[in-house]
Amino acid sequence: MEQYCLYEEHSDPTKQQERHYHLLSELQALVKDLPSSFQQRLSYTTLSDLAQALIDGTVYEIVQGLLDIQHLTEKNLYNQRQKLHSEHRVLKQDLMRKHKLALQNCKSHNLAVLKTNQRAETEALEQRIKDEQRMMDEKIIAEMDQKVLDQQNTLEKAGVPGFYITTNPQEVTMQMNLLELILKLQQKESQSGTLP
């Protein structure tokens, strides 16, 4: 019953218009906190279209869902990277123990050969670690880039103005600023109890 009342309220054109003006006014106030280069790119029409998209609260839910997914992905990737670092630390410690033991048991006439071999083993391990860390970092970047594309696609399909699939850094930054506006407005409405 409660949902029906909310729906009824949002289907009332007068209430919708009032909410649109309220959201537009709030967005205009929030835009003033953005760098001037982005303020200039956010026209009245864009802000009005964004306010229209925010009227029923669905976009807030979508953005929150995307944020939750992003945080889980970031945490998972961080944990994978930490696990790799731990594995590398164990490999280094094991090699150091092996080298120390070999040095203790080495005859003096074999010492130079042993040290040369150990240096080569150490360098090989360091190269392996460096390569594995680079591959992990590339995997993380690729996965986060894919998350950005997924978010852009979802928000574009939801009809949120300014969102479309792009890798242009300026456009991505603009989209991040739009998301920041949406999140700040959601927080403001949540605190004041005016969320739909």
Disulfide bonds with the S-S distance in Angstrom:
none
